[in-house]
Amino acid sequence: MEMRVGYTRGGSQWVPKFITALNAQNCIGCGRCYKVCPRDVFELREREVDDDDDDGFSDDTSMVMVIANAMDCIGCESCSRVCPKDCHTHEAVALAV
């Protein structure tokens, strides 16, 4: 299986690893990955909360990052480098034949 490859300006070869998952449980919604992503792969949304209280209201109003456009990822892994909670999972992708 042949992997996708990229080249640096100097001609060195590297294998891009594309975003495959984001751990919402660990995400603190800081927005760092959103800010460094050159392709608008991420989106900040309200955190979905399982509310076991009987009043029907949630006390958690926090935000969480989600993958909105995974197919726009260029495999640079910038999001992983800035994430303080190590939320991102990346994988190399084989060339489609």
Phi and psi in degrees as a GROMACS rama.xvg file:
@    title "Ramachandran Plot"
@    xaxis  label "Phi"
@    yaxis  label "Psi"
@TYPE xy
-87.8286  130.774  GLU-2
-91.5739  154.017  MET-3
-66.0128  142.715  ARG-4
-131.723  154.557  VAL-5
-124.521  170.101  GLY-6
-131.616  139.515  TYR-7
-77.8405  171.279  THR-8
-59.5445  -33.4959  ARG-9
-81.8406  -1.70829  GLY-10
96.7031  -0.392742  GLY-11
-72.7443  141.075  SER-12
-89.5792  143.764  GLN-13
-144.972  155.197  TRP-14
-102.746  113.515  VAL-15
-69.6462  144.801  PRO-16
-119  121.58  LYS-17
-93.1394  149.555  PHE-18
-64.9654  131.306  ILE-19
-121.228  -22.589  THR-20
-159.153  157.999  ALA-21
-137.02  122.623  LEU-22
-79.3411  100.181  ASN-23
-68.1673  -24.4674  ALA-24
-66.6501  -35.4299  GLN-25
-88.3491  -21.944  ASN-26
-63.9053  133.973  CYS-27
-104.985  2.96518  ILE-28
67.7358  31.6582  GLY-29
-73.1759  -24.2252  CYS-30
84.8005  4.45327  GLY-31
-62.8335  -42.6607  ARG-32
-64.1793  -38.8267  CYS-33
-61.2681  -42.6826  TYR-34
-68.4624  -34.71  LYS-35
-90.4863  -14.7937  VAL-36
-70.7087  122.397  CYS-37
-80.0864  -4.06566  PRO-38
-124.419  13.2597  ARG-39
54.8125  47.1691  ASP-40
-76.284  -28.9025  VAL-41
-106.25  160.504  PHE-42
-146.066  139.33  GLU-43
-91.2112  126.404  LEU-44
-132.511  164.344  ARG-45
-67.614  139.374  GLU-46
-70.0563  132.05  ARG-47
-78.4405  127.701  GLU-48
-122.183  134.089  VAL-49
-84.6782  105.975  ASP-50
-96.9399  112.889  ASP-51
-93.1454  1.03517  ASP-52
-71.8378  152.203  ASP-53
-80.9963  -14.2554  ASP-54
-77.8349  -11.6959  ASP-55
81.802  0.954207  GLY-56
-111.206  146.863  PHE-57
-102.324  140.783  SER-58
-86.4495  -14.2465  ASP-59
-90.3072  114.795  ASP-60
-115.525  23.1642  THR-61
-77.1238  166.825  SER-62
-110.693  160.581  MET-63
-143.742  146.732  VAL-64
-84.6901  142.891  MET-65
-132.104  159.203  VAL-66
-84.1622  114.266  ILE-67
-98.7758  -33.5433  ALA-68
-137.864  68.9392  ASN-69
-59.4004  -31.9655  ALA-70
-72.6736  -9.86085  MET-71
-89.9978  -6.2656  ASP-72
-63.4074  135.002  CYS-73
-102.591  1.61849  ILE-74
79.4167  23.3965  GLY-75
-80.4699  -19.828  CYS-76
63.9154  19.763  GLU-77
-59.2484  -37.4551  SER-78
-60.4199  -40.8469  CYS-79
-66.3945  -35.4948  SER-80
-68.0027  -29.6553  ARG-81
-99.0094  -9.57469  VAL-82
-73.9666  119.996  CYS-83
-76.2782  -11.2563  PRO-84
-114.823  6.84899  LYS-85
52.7832  53.7469  ASP-86
-87.8769  -16.8525  CYS-87
-96.119  143.168  HIS-88
-119.578  131.528  THR-89
-126.738  151.714  HIS-90
-143.827  146.248  GLU-91
-72.4765  150.557  ALA-92
-121.766  136.734  VAL-93
-74.3073  151.618  ALA-94
-67.005  138.072  LEU-95
-79.7483  129.552  ALA-96
